[in-house]
Amino acid sequence: MKNLKLNTALYSVFALLILFASCKENPQDPSKTLAMTTAEVGTELPKKQLSEDFKKYWFNGTAEITSYNLEQARYGELREGSAVMIYVTEPFLPDAQVKADNNNKNNIPVLKLNSTKNYLTGIYPYSIMTSSFYPVQDNQHALKLSFSSQEWCGHVYAQLNNKDDFEIMSHSYFESEGDQDYHVEKTNLENEIWNKIRINPSDLPIGEISMIPSLEFIRLSHKELKIYEVITSLTEEDGMNTYEIRYPELERTLKINFENKFPFLIESWTDTFLEGFGNNKKVLTSKATRINRITTPYWRQNSNKDLSLRDSLGL
């Protein structure tokens, strides 16, 4: 009986220790939130320390919105339009892979980028949006990507989820593309590069590497979504860095120009590739140059009186 009472007491102490250990994590502080894999939530990965400047800039309750003048190559011609990049941090659920509604120790703080493009092709408009969710600790690939394109012929949608491998689903109004679900081995993602630049550009992948092109390029060029071999480089001139990605197989080169000091603001980019169909194919370069940049909690500014804020962005 004495042994039974002793074992019961020891078990109670052990249970209290487990409870204490599970409660001491503070979900309010994003720098102390555990970074976990989507396949095995209980595994903690090495995470990079966030600087005080990073916390003050990215966790201040606002989003960074930057507008760009856009020249977009489409159907063998350059089209005038606009692009907008919206960066904001938010808590992310690793299993459901959506924005978390509540504080939880399993939440992963991500830097989300919503990137939009709008331009006309003759009589009809194109509206494009890509979202990428990347851990602020810069310790694993993007947790999720999504892409959609709408125009008068129809719309297409694609999504990539980072799980045991990259799980990809794609829907299109084209018979040859249709509804697709497949898996791809994990590797560098072009879409996550735009997030990595803002978090830690010194850790950008350099040299001859493998990469999956942006969901936008794949869908609009009707290329196969697979791993391609690329050559990347990072150069600096007059306070401006240029990250270059060259796809020999796709005959495409992307260059992203950004400031070489925190918060590593993206000023412009060029995307050179073979555009058009049949005899109209030619090498064209899409370009985007910054108009203006503001930081604001845009989700609260949905009244008619807030329309003037678009003027500040030149939209």
Buried (B, 14 or more C-beta within 10 A) or exposed (E): EEEEEEEEEEEEEEEEEEEEEEEEEEBEEBBEBBBBBBEEBEEEEEBBEBEEEBBEBBBEEBBBBBBBBBBBBBEBBBBEBBBBBBBBBBBBBBEEBEEBEEEBBBBBBBBBBBBBBBBBBEEEBBBBBBBBBBBBBBBBBBBBBBBBBBBEEEEBBBBBBBBEEBBBBBBBEEEEBEEEEEEBEBBBBBBBBBBBBBBBBEEBBEEEBEBBBBBBBBBBBEBEBEBBEBBBEBEEEEEEBBBBBBBEEBEBBBBBBBBBEEBBBBBBBBBBBBBBEEEEEEEBBBBBBBBEBBBBEBEEEEEEEEEEBEEBBEE
